[in-house]
């Protein structure tokens, strides 16, 4: 977050600026707001037509302008992110090109519950910064960071808009909502309500092959998975500016969802006795409720800043399903039916404190602590059709305590910023698995202390900028991977935890060079004891397997990335290609693989009201450890326009034009078992129409600080 603002000030005054800006979203936003205010006054009597550059790159930070571009008319932030240069929609989430899944910050606040991106509107965003070399201020294992800054009007005002997003794929989806914002004096508030009814249908074939000495067993599961989800979401935010330096805020987020799934298909089994088939129907109902509240205090002056927040959240989920299996040669009593129930609750409390300050000898520091407590309880039951025989009946209770602390320093030497830092995390988990069938209870605890060193060097030379970073982190296995209880999945599959799992150590070396509109990036990733999901037969001659996690020896990746971003009048272009060399050390062999990833975005602003955009993503076929991922392509095209004196925003988008955006076609081989998916297709292909109409946006005669729209920051 610091490095994106360095060039705004003279190097001699860098100490003053860095002490304020380091991880202080509010201070950074305030500085930018002041600049915006001056610019607005200077241009208040002029009519200017310009085509500002949408993409700028400086060191490890890529900045994308959102306000006033086609991206601001794409509906929710979740809808917009997949079209932003440097980001890719992989079907079930957003990834940073060449790095993987990021974490999100909004005006300096971490958004670990990313479902909030479905409520925040793209029209509220001023710009996005993508940090490709996260420092110790971010949680361990962070691959990349997406920093969102809201756009805040200069005037005190009251604003109300209604919007609706309508989509058609294999199913119909509709998301109407209302967005209210107001500012009076030192108080600013916002309220958003969204109602959603969404449908999807994924078609895939799951398979498993087991090589026996005398024959090959195979199960092929062709599936259609239609789903319908209805949700209600409320987001409220209230903030009060106590004085120039102090601000308090209270935020509340609530979502209620009901999801119905009807998985249907046929299982075909081939073994030494021949071929048989079974019709399968699985009806599932899932209800979830999430309540979250956050209290925040911020202080920011010209020499120091600190942030204190306390968050509480409760998440409850109730899932019930009924599975019916009918053999092809149906006889009386041959139909098998099972009932499944899973009730889970999460209680989360998180305390955050961070401070930025100025030290002697032109050294600038940031330090912070964070404590998270999670309590989880779940009850799982699987019974037969007569509700008399329990295939699984257990309770699982988990407590997790995670205290964390970090320190980072910064010093300018000429045009080079040297930033050493260290992060400390202690993880303690207490697990109790109660088997109510009487076969034995399991109790387990896990505690690890880890230090994560960082060293970053950034060179700022105007048209030529560069960065180099080394980091080391440890990834601890989640408690659900450690749990040693055996759980029923279906009549040929069980799941089994592995309490002997070791933590994975990750060493990362990355660097980049910017020259004009071009950027070159090099990465080396080394994972020791990487974690992998495998299927293992319960006995050598059996066709029943248990799914579990294991540690493998090592995985390495060398990546060379080349990107280009430029503006030509109303035309904005961005492209990136990554050449990846994978090397996996398995128990008995080394596996080498090469893959290419491509991300390209083009937008054209016809005039102040109409624009068009297209984005393309290619994820090449690659093999990482035991898993082979097939090639995936995704091409989207959109048109945006403003009507009725700019009160009506219209966005029309065609998604997955090529029909090749299925990211779940993959397979994994371990020992004599190969499993995965094939011939799969999701329903990303379709059209989406988004309308937003501003009912009123009126200034009010109150003096005070500017509006700063916020959204909930929550750890789930």
C-alpha positions in Angstrom: 0.0 0.0 0.0 2.9 2.3 0.7 4.8 1.8 -2.4 1.9 2.9 -4.6 2.0 6.4 -3.2 5.8 7.1 -3.0 6.1 9.0 -6.2 3.5 11.6 -5.2 5.9 13.3 -2.8 9.5 14.5 -3.0 12.0 11.9 -1.8 13.3 14.3 0.9 9.9 14.4 2.6 9.5 10.6 2.2 9.9 10.0 6.0 6.9 12.1 6.8 4.7 10.5 4.2 5.8 6.9 4.8 5.1 7.2 8.5 1.5 8.1 7.8 0.8 6.0 4.7 2.1 2.6 5.9 -0.9 0.3 6.0 -3.1 3.2 6.9 -6.0 3.1 4.4 -7.6 6.2 5.9 -4.5 8.3 5.7 -3.9 7.2 2.1 -7.5 8.0 1.1 -7.4 11.4 2.8 -4.3 12.4 0.9 -5.8 11.4 -2.4 -9.1 13.1 -1.5 -7.2 16.4 -0.9 -5.5 16.1 -4.3 -8.9 15.4 -5.9 -10.4 18.5 -4.2 -7.7 20.7 -5.7 -8.1 19.3 -9.1 -11.8 19.8 -9.0 -11.5 23.4 -8.1 -9.0 24.0 -10.9 -11.2 22.5 -13.5 -14.6 23.8 -12.1 -15.0 26.3 -14.9 -13.5 24.2 -17.8 -14.9 21.5 -20.0 -12.2 19.0 -20.6 -12.3 15.9 -22.7 -9.5 13.5 -21.9 -8.6 9.8 -22.1 -6.6 9.1 -18.9 -4.5 6.0 -18.7 -6.4 3.2 -17.0 -3.5 1.0 -16.1 -0.3 2.2 -14.4 2.5 0.1 -13.0 5.2 0.9 -10.5 7.3 -1.8 -9.0 5.1 -4.5 -7.5 1.9 -2.4 -7.6 -0.4 -2.4 -10.6 -3.1 0.4 -10.4 -6.3 0.2 -12.4 -8.6 3.3 -12.6 -12.2 2.3 -12.2 -14.3 5.5 -11.8 -15.2 7.0 -15.2 -14.3 3.8 -17.1 -16.4 0.9 -18.4 -15.5 -1.0 -15.2 -17.7 1.3 -13.1 -20.9 0.2 -14.8 -20.5 -3.6 -14.3 -22.8 -4.0 -11.3 -21.3 -5.5 -8.1 -17.6 -5.5 -7.4 -17.7 -9.3 -7.7 -19.0 -9.0 -11.3 -16.4 -6.4 -12.1 -13.3 -8.0 -10.8 -13.2 -10.8 -13.4 -13.0 -8.1 -16.1 -10.2 -6.1 -14.5 -6.7 -6.3 -16.1 -4.5 -8.7 -14.1 -7.4 -10.6 -12.6 -9.2 -13.7 -13.9 -12.5 -15.3 -13.1 -11.9 -19.0 -12.6 -15.6 -19.9 -12.1 -15.6 -20.2 -8.3 -13.4 -17.2 -7.5 -11.0 -14.5 -8.7 -7.3 -15.1 -9.2 -4.4 -12.7 -9.7 -2.7 -13.6 -13.0 0.4 -15.7 -12.3 -0.1 -15.7 -8.5 -3.4 -17.2 -7.4 -6.2 -16.3 -5.0 -5.7 -12.8 -3.3 -7.0 -11.3 -0.1 -9.0 -8.0 -0.3 -8.7 -4.7 1.5 -11.3 -1.9 1.2 -10.0 1.6 2.2 -7.4 -0.2 4.4 -9.8 -2.8 5.8 -9.4 -6.5 5.3 -12.4 -8.2 3.6 -11.8 -11.8 4.5 -15.5 -12.6 3.9 -15.5 -11.9 0.2 -19.2 -12.4 -0.2 -19.4 -8.7 0.7 -18.1 -8.0 -2.8 -21.5 -9.0 -4.0 -23.0 -6.0 -2.1 -20.5 -3.3 -2.9 -21.2 -1.7 -6.3 -18.5 -1.1 -8.9 -19.7 2.5 -9.2 -18.5 3.1 -5.6 -14.9 2.2 -6.5 -12.3 4.8 -7.4 -9.4 2.5 -8.3 -7.9 -0.9 -7.6 -4.3 -1.7 -6.7 -2.9 -5.2 -7.1 0.1 -5.9 -4.8 2.1 -8.7 -6.3 4.8 -8.7 -3.5 2.9 -8.7 -0.2 5.0 -7.8 2.9 4.8 -8.9 6.6 1.7 -6.6 7.2 -0.4 -9.2 5.5 -1.3 -12.7 6.9 1.2 -15.5 6.3 0.9 -17.3 3.0 -0.7 -14.3 1.2 -0.1 -14.7 -2.5 -1.4 -11.3 -3.6 -3.5 -8.4 -2.4 -6.3 -6.5 -4.1 -6.6 -3.0 -2.5 -10.0 -1.3 -3.3 -10.4 2.5 -2.8 -13.9 4.0 -2.8 -14.9 7.0 -4.8 -16.2 9.8 -2.6 -18.1 12.8 -3.9 -16.9 16.2 -2.6 -20.3 17.4 -1.5 -22.5 16.6 1.5 -25.4 14.8 0.0 -28.1 12.2 0.1 -28.1 9.5 -2.5 -30.6 6.7 -3.5 -30.3 4.3 -6.4 -32.1 1.1 -7.4 -30.4 -1.6 -9.5 -31.1 -5.0 -11.0 -28.8 -7.6 -12.6 -30.5 -10.2 -14.8 -28.6 -13.1 -16.2 -29.4 -16.1 -18.4 -27.2 -19.2 -18.7 -28.6 -22.7 -18.3 -30.7 -21.1 -15.6 -32.1 -17.6 -14.9 -30.7 -15.3 -12.2 -32.0 -12.0 -10.9 -30.5 -9.7 -8.4 -32.5 -6.5 -7.6 -31.2 -4.2 -4.9 -31.2 -0.7 -3.4 -28.3 1.5 -2.4 -28.6 4.5 0.0 -25.9 6.9 1.1 -26.0 10.1 3.1 -23.6 12.5 4.8 -24.5 15.3 7.2 -21.7 17.2 8.9 -19.3 14.7 10.5 -21.6 11.7 10.1 -21.8 9.5 7.1 -23.9 6.4 6.6 -24.7 3.8 3.9 -27.3 1.1 3.6 -27.6 -1.5 0.9 -30.1 -4.3 0.5 -29.9 -7.0 -2.1 -32.4 -9.8 -2.9 -31.0 -12.5 -5.1 -32.4 -15.6 -6.9 -29.7 -17.4 -8.8 -29.7 -20.6 -10.7 -26.9 -22.7 -12.3 -26.4 -26.2 -13.7 -23.0 -27.9 -13.9 -22.6 -31.0 -16.0 -19.7 -33.2 -15.3 -18.5 -36.8 -15.2 -16.6 -37.9 -12.1 -14.5 -41.0 -12.5 -12.2 -43.3 -10.5 -9.9 -46.1 -11.8 -8.2 -48.7 -9.6 -5.5 -50.8 -11.1 -5.5 -54.3 -9.7 -3.0 -57.1 -10.7 -5.6 -59.0 -12.7 -8.3 -56.4 -13.6 -9.1 -52.7 -13.7 -12.0 -51.3 -11.6 -13.7 -48.1 -12.9 -16.6 -46.1 -11.6 -17.9 -43.4 -13.9 -20.4 -40.9 -12.4 -22.2 -38.8 -15.0 -23.9 -35.9 -13.2 -26.2 -32.9 -13.8 -26.2 -30.5 -10.8 -29.0 -27.9 -11.1 -29.1 -25.4 -8.3 -31.3 -22.6 -7.1 -30.3 -20.1 -4.4 -32.4 -17.4 -2.8 -30.7 -14.8 -0.6 -31.3 -11.6 1.3 -28.4 -9.4 2.2 -28.2 -6.2 4.3 -25.1 -4.1 4.8 -25.1 -1.0 7.0 -22.2 1.3 7.8 -22.1 4.4 10.1 -19.0 6.6 10.7 -18.4 9.7 12.7 -15.4 12.0 12.3 -14.6 13.1 15.9 -12.1 15.7 14.7 -9.4 16.1 12.1 -7.5 13.1 13.3 -10.0 10.7 14.9 -12.8 8.6 13.5 -15.0 5.9 14.8 -17.3 3.5 12.9 -19.8 0.7 13.3 -20.6 -1.8 10.6 -23.2 -4.6 10.4 -23.5 -7.3 7.7 -26.2 -9.9 7.5 -27.0 -12.5 4.9 -29.6 -15.3 4.8 -29.6 -17.9 2.0 -31.5 -21.0 1.1 -30.0 -23.3 -1.6 -31.7 -26.2 -3.3 -29.7 -28.7 -5.3 -30.9 -31.7 -7.3 -28.0 -33.8 -8.3 -29.0 -36.5 -10.8 -27.1 -39.0 -13.0 -26.0 -42.5 -13.4 -23.1 -44.5 -11.9 -21.5 -47.1 -14.2 -19.2 -49.6 -12.5 -16.8 -51.9 -14.4 -15.0 -54.7 -12.5 -14.1 -58.4 -12.9 -17.8 -59.4 -12.9 -18.8 -57.1 -15.8 -20.6 -53.8 -16.1 -23.5 -52.5 -13.9 -25.2 -49.2 -13.6 -27.1 -47.4 -10.9 -29.4 -44.3 -11.2 -28.6 -41.7 -8.5 -30.8 -38.8 -7.3 -29.6 -36.5 -4.5 -31.9 -33.8 -3.2 -30.2 -31.3 -0.9 -31.4 -28.3 1.1 -29.0 -25.9 2.7 -29.9 -22.9 4.9 -27.2 -20.4 6.1 -27.3 -17.3 8.3 -24.4 -14.9 8.8 -24.4 -12.0 11.3 -21.3 -9.8 11.7 -20.6 -6.6 13.5 -17.5 -4.5 13.6 -16.5 -1.5 15.7 -13.6 0.6 14.5 -11.4 3.4 15.7 -8.9 5.2 13.4 -6.3 7.9 14.2 -4.2 9.5 11.4 -2.0 12.6 11.6 0.9 13.8 9.5 3.5 11.8 11.6 1.7 8.7 12.8 -1.4 6.6 12.5 -3.0 3.6 14.2 -6.1 1.5 13.8 -8.1 -0.5 16.3 -11.0 -2.8 15.5 -13.1 -5.5 17.2 -15.1 -7.9 15.1 -17.7 -10.5 16.0 -19.4 -12.9 13.7 -21.8 -15.9 13.9 -22.4 -18.2 11.0 -24.9 -21.1 11.1 -25.5 -23.7 8.4 -28.1 -26.5 8.2 -27.8 -29.0 5.4 -30.1 -32.0 4.7 -30.0 -34.4 1.8 -31.7 -37.5 0.6 -29.8 -39.9 -1.8 -31.7 -42.6 -3.7 -29.7 -45.2 -5.7 -31.7 -47.5 -8.1 -29.9 -50.4 -9.8 -30.6 -50.9 -13.5 -32.1 -54.3 -12.9 -34.5 -53.1 -10.2 -35.8 -55.8 -7.9 -37.9 -55.4 -4.8 -35.8 -54.2 -1.9 -32.8 -53.3 -4.1 -33.3 -49.5 -3.9 -31.0 -47.9 -1.4 -31.8 -44.7 0.2 -29.7 -42.6 2.7 -30.4 -39.5 4.6 -27.7 -37.0 5.5 -27.7 -34.1 7.9 -25.0 -31.6 8.7 -25.5 -28.8 11.2 -22.6 -26.4 11.7 -22.0 -23.2 13.6 -19.0 -20.8 13.7 -18.3 -18.1 16.2 -15.5 -15.7 15.4 -13.9 -12.9 17.4 -11.1 -10.8 16.0 -9.1 -8.0 17.5 -6.8 -5.9 15.2 -4.3 -3.2 16.1 -1.8 -1.6 13.8 0.4 1.5 14.1 2.7 3.4 11.8 5.3 5.7 13.1 8.6 7.6 12.4 12.0 6.5 13.9 15.3 8.3 14.0 17.8 8.0 11.1 15.0 8.3 8.5 13.7 4.9 9.4 10.0 4.3 9.1 8.2 1.6 10.9 4.9 -0.2 11.0 3.9 -2.7 13.7 0.7 -4.6 14.5 -0.9 -7.4 16.4 -3.9 -9.5 15.7 -5.8 -12.1 17.7 -8.4 -14.4 16.3 -10.6 -16.9 18.2 -12.8 -19.4 16.4 -15.2 -21.8 17.9 -16.8 -24.4 15.6 -19.2 -27.2 16.3 -20.9 -29.6 13.9 -23.1 -32.6 14.0 -23.1 -35.1 11.1 -25.5 -37.9 10.6 -26.1 -40.5 7.8 -28.9 -43.1 8.2 -30.5 -45.7 6.0 -34.0 -45.4 4.4 -35.7 -46.7 7.5 -33.9 -44.3 9.7 -32.8 -47.2 11.9 -29.2 -47.9 10.9 -26.6 -45.1 11.3 -23.7 -45.2 8.7 -22.3 -42.1 10.4 -23.2 -40.3 13.6 -20.7 -37.9 15.1 -20.0 -34.5 16.6 -17.0 -32.3 16.0 -15.9 -29.4 18.3 -13.0 -27.2 17.4 -11.4 -24.2 19.2 -8.7 -22.2 17.5 -6.5 -19.4 18.9 -4.2 -17.5 16.6 -2.2 -14.6 18.0 -0.1 -12.7 15.4 2.4 -9.8 15.4 4.6 -8.1 12.8 7.2 -5.4 12.5 8.4 -3.8 9.2 11.0 -1.1 8.6 11.6 1.2 5.6 14.5 3.4 4.6 15.2 5.3 1.3 18.8 5.1 0.1 18.8 7.3 -3.0 16.1 6.0 -5.2 16.0 2.6 -3.5 13.5 1.7 -0.7 14.9 -1.1 1.5 12.1 -2.8 3.6 13.1 -5.7 6.0 10.4 -7.2 8.1 9.3 -10.2 10.2 5.9 -11.7 11.1 5.2 -14.1 14.0 2.2 -16.3 14.2 1.2 -18.9 16.8 -1.5 -21.4 16.0 -3.3 -23.5 18.5 -6.2 -25.8 17.7 -8.1 -28.1 20.0 -10.2 -30.8 18.3 -12.7 -33.2 19.8 -14.4 -35.7 17.5 -17.2 -37.7 19.3 -18.3 -40.9 17.5 -21.8 -41.5 18.7 -21.9 -45.0 17.2 -19.6 -46.1 20.0 -16.5 -47.0 17.9 -14.3 -44.5 19.8 -13.7 -40.8 20.3 -10.8 -38.8 19.0 -9.1 -35.8 20.7 -6.3 -33.9 19.1 -4.5 -30.6 19.6 -2.1 -28.8 17.2 0.2 -25.9 18.1 2.9 -24.3 16.1 5.0 -21.1 16.3 6.3 -19.6 13.1 8.5 -16.6 12.1 8.2 -15.3 8.6 11.1 -13.1 7.3 10.7 -10.6 4.5 13.2 -8.5 2.6 12.1 -6.2 -0.2 14.0 -3.7 -2.3 12.2 -1.2 -4.6 13.9 1.0 -7.2 12.0 4.2 -8.3 13.6 5.7 -11.4 10.7 7.4 -13.1 10.2 5.5 -16.4 12.2 2.5 -15.1 11.2 0.9 -11.8 12.1 -2.4 -10.3 11.5 -4.6 -7.2 13.0 -7.7 -5.6 11.6 -9.6 -2.7 12.4 -12.7 -0.7 9.8 -14.2 1.7 9.4 -17.4 3.7 6.2 -18.7 5.2 4.7 -21.8 6.8 1.2 -23.1 5.8 -0.4 -25.1 8.6 -3.0 -27.8 7.6 -6.6 -26.9 8.4 -8.2 -28.8 11.3 -10.5 -30.7 9.0 -7.5 -32.3 7.3 -6.0 -33.3 10.7 -9.2 -34.8 12.2 -8.6 -38.5 12.4 -12.3 -39.6 12.3 -13.6 -41.8 9.5 -16.7 -40.4 7.8 -19.1 -42.0 5.3 -19.3 -40.3 1.9 -20.9 -43.1 -0.2 -20.8 -46.9 -0.4 -17.4 -46.8 -2.2 -15.8 -43.7 -0.5 -15.0 -42.6 3.0 -13.0 -39.6 4.2 -10.2 -39.8 6.8 -8.2 -37.1 8.5 -4.4 -37.4 8.9 -3.2 -36.2 12.3 0.4 -36.8 11.2 0.4 -34.1 8.6 3.3 -31.7 8.7 3.2 -27.9 7.9 4.3 -26.8 4.5 7.2 -24.4 4.2 7.1 -21.9 1.3 10.2 -20.0 0.0 9.4 -17.3 -2.5 11.8 -15.1 -4.6 10.2 -12.7 -7.0 11.3 -9.6 -8.9 10.1 -7.3 -11.6 11.3 -4.6 -14.0 9.1 -1.9 -15.5 10.3 -0.1 -18.7 7.8 2.2 -20.4 4.6 0.3 -21.0 6.3 -3.1 -20.6 6.9 -5.1 -17.4 9.1 -8.2 -16.9 8.5 -10.4 -13.8 10.5 -13.4 -12.6 9.3 -15.8 -9.8 10.8 -18.8 -8.1 8.5 -20.8 -5.7 9.7 -23.6 -3.6 7.3 -25.7 -1.4 8.7 -28.2 1.1 6.2 -30.9 2.3 3.4 -29.7 0.0 -0.1 -30.9 0.9 -2.1 -33.1 -1.6 -5.5 -34.8 -1.6 -5.4 -38.5 -2.5 -7.6 -41.6 -2.7 -6.2 -44.8 -1.1 -7.9 -48.2 -1.2 -8.8 -49.4 2.3 -7.1 -52.8 1.4 -5.1 -54.0 -1.6 -7.9 -56.0 -3.1 -10.7 -53.6 -2.3 -12.5 -51.1 -4.5 -13.6 -49.0 -1.5 -11.2 -46.0 -0.9 -10.7 -43.4 1.7 -10.0 -39.8 0.7 -7.2 -38.2 2.8 -4.4 -35.6 2.7 -0.7 -36.4 2.6 2.6 -34.5 2.5 4.8 -34.9 -0.7 8.5 -34.1 -0.8 8.8 -30.9 -2.8 7.3 -28.7 -5.5 9.1 -25.9 -7.5 7.9 -23.4 -10.1 9.9 -21.0 -12.2 7.8 -18.3 -13.9 8.7 -15.6 -16.4 5.9 -13.1 -17.0 5.7 -10.3 -19.6 3.0 -7.7 -19.5 2.0 -4.6 -21.6 -0.5 -1.9 -20.8 -1.1 1.3 -22.8 -3.7 3.9 -23.7 -4.2 5.2 -27.3 -6.9 7.8 -27.2 -10.1 6.0 -26.1 -8.5 2.6 -26.5 -7.0 0.9 -23.4 -5.0 -2.3 -23.9 -3.5 -4.8 -21.4 -1.9 -8.2 -21.9 0.1 -10.6 -19.9 1.7 -13.9 -20.6 3.3 -16.3 -18.1 5.7 -19.1 -18.9 5.6 -21.6 -16.1 8.1 -24.4 -15.5 6.9 -26.9 -12.9 9.0 -29.5 -11.1 7.4 -31.9 -8.7 9.4 -34.3 -6.5 7.2 -37.3 -5.8 8.0 -40.3 -3.6 9.4 -42.3 -6.5 10.1 -39.8 -9.3 10.6 -36.2 -10.5 7.9 -34.8 -12.8 8.6 -31.8 -15.0 6.0 -29.8 -16.8 5.6 -26.6 -18.8 2.5 -24.4 -19.2 1.5 -21.0 -20.5 -1.1 -18.6 -19.0 -2.5 -15.6 -20.9 -4.6 -12.6 -19.7 -5.7 -9.9 -22.1 -8.1 -6.9 -21.7 -9.2 -4.3 -24.2 -11.7 -1.5 -23.7 -12.7 1.4 -25.9 -14.4 4.6 -24.7 -16.5 5.9 -27.7 -17.4 9.0 -25.8 -18.4 10.1 -22.2 -21.5 7.8 -22.3 -20.7 4.7 -24.3 -17.9 2.1 -24.1 -17.1 -1.5 -25.0 -14.7 -4.0 -23.5 -13.5 -7.6 -24.1 -11.3 -9.8 -21.9 -9.7 -13.2 -22.6 -8.0 -15.7 -20.3 -6.1 -18.8 -21.1 -4.9 -21.3 -18.4 -2.7 -23.8 -20.1 -2.6 -27.5 -19.4 -0.2 -28.2 -16.5 0.7 -30.9 -14.1 1.4 -29.9 -10.5 2.4 -32.7 -8.1 -0.2 -35.4 -8.6 -2.8 -33.3 -10.3 -3.2 -32.6 -14.0 -5.3 -29.5 -15.0 -6.6 -29.4 -18.6 -6.5 -26.3 -20.7 -9.2 -23.6 -20.1 -10.2 -20.5 -22.1 -12.6 -17.8 -21.2 -13.7 -14.9 -23.5 -16.2 -12.2 -22.4 -17.6 -9.2 -24.3 -19.5 -6.2 -22.8 -21.2 -2.9 -23.8 -21.9 0.0 -21.4 -24.0 3.1 -21.8 -25.5 6.0 -19.9 -29.0 7.5 -20.6 -31.6 10.0 -19.2 -29.0 12.6 -18.2 -26.7 9.9 -16.9 -29.3 8.7 -14.3 -29.6 5.3 -16.0 -26.5 3.0 -16.3 -26.9 0.0 -18.7 -24.4 -2.8 -19.0 -24.8 -5.8 -21.3 -22.3 -8.6 -21.2 -21.9 -11.9 -23.0 -19.8 -14.4 -21.0 -17.8 -17.5 -21.9 -18.3 -17.0 -25.6 -16.1 -19.9 -26.5 -17.9 -22.3 -24.1 -14.5 -23.5 -22.8 -14.4 -22.0 -19.3 -14.6 -25.1 -17.2 -11.9 -25.1 -14.6 -12.8 -28.4 -13.0 -11.5 -30.8 -15.7 -8.7 -32.3 -13.8 -7.3 -35.7 -12.7 -5.0 -37.0 -9.9 -3.1 -40.2 -9.7 -1.6 -41.7 -6.6 -0.3 -45.3 -6.3 -2.9 -47.4 -8.2 -5.8 -45.0 -8.0 -6.7 -42.3 -10.6 -9.6 -40.0 -10.0 -11.0 -36.7 -11.3 -13.5 -35.2 -13.7 -13.8 -35.3 -17.5 -16.2 -34.0 -20.2 -17.3 -31.3 -17.8 -18.9 -28.0 -18.5 -20.2 -25.3 -16.2 -22.8 -22.7 -17.0 -20.6 -19.6 -17.2 -21.7 -19.2 -20.8 -24.6 -16.8 -21.0 -25.7 -13.2 -21.1 -26.1 -10.6 -18.3 -28.0 -7.3 -18.3 -27.4 -4.8 -15.5 -29.5 -1.6 -14.9 -28.9 1.0 -12.3 -31.2 4.1 -11.9 -30.3 7.0 -9.6 -33.6 8.2 -8.0 -31.9 11.2 -6.4 -28.4 12.5 -5.7 -28.9 15.8 -4.0 -26.4 18.1 -2.1 -27.4 19.2 1.3 -26.4 22.4 3.1 -24.1 21.0 5.8 -20.4 21.6 6.2 -18.0 18.9 7.4 -15.6 16.2 6.3 -16.1 14.3 3.1 -18.1 11.1 2.7 -16.1 7.9 3.0 -18.3 4.9 2.1 -17.2 1.8 3.9 -18.3 -1.8 3.8 -18.0 -4.5 6.5 -14.6 -6.1 7.3 -15.1 -9.5 8.7 -13.2 -12.7 9.4 -15.4 -15.7 8.7 
